[in-house]
């Protein structure tokens, strides 16, 4: 079982942990050290047990707040999922009728005349090129 040396509140401790769990222990110790550092800055030097207790309580308070926020987010997510399921179960809306204006015959005739002219010009160009 590996032993890891950690520092909390300026004090060093050797702690054993399961193989492969060292990085979790170091991360947890860093969080506890951050809280302990805040305490020592505000209050000054504390007995070891009191410092660890207070830092642990501060972390627990922060963790409880995060858990509350997570529960609220989970509740909101469940609400959104429920709304999504309701929308999925609802019948499809009636298709909208889209009306396209009719192109006047005058415009159609003009376009046909332009197309005929373009074909005539293309034929002349081919004759002159060939």
Secondary structure, DSSP 8 states (H G I E B T S, - for coil): --EEEEEETTEEEEEE--TT-HHHHHHHHHHHHHHHHHHHHHT----HHHHHHHHHHHHHHHHHHHHHHHHHHHHHHHHHHHHHHHHHHS--------------HHHHHHHHHHHHHHHHHHHHHHHHH-
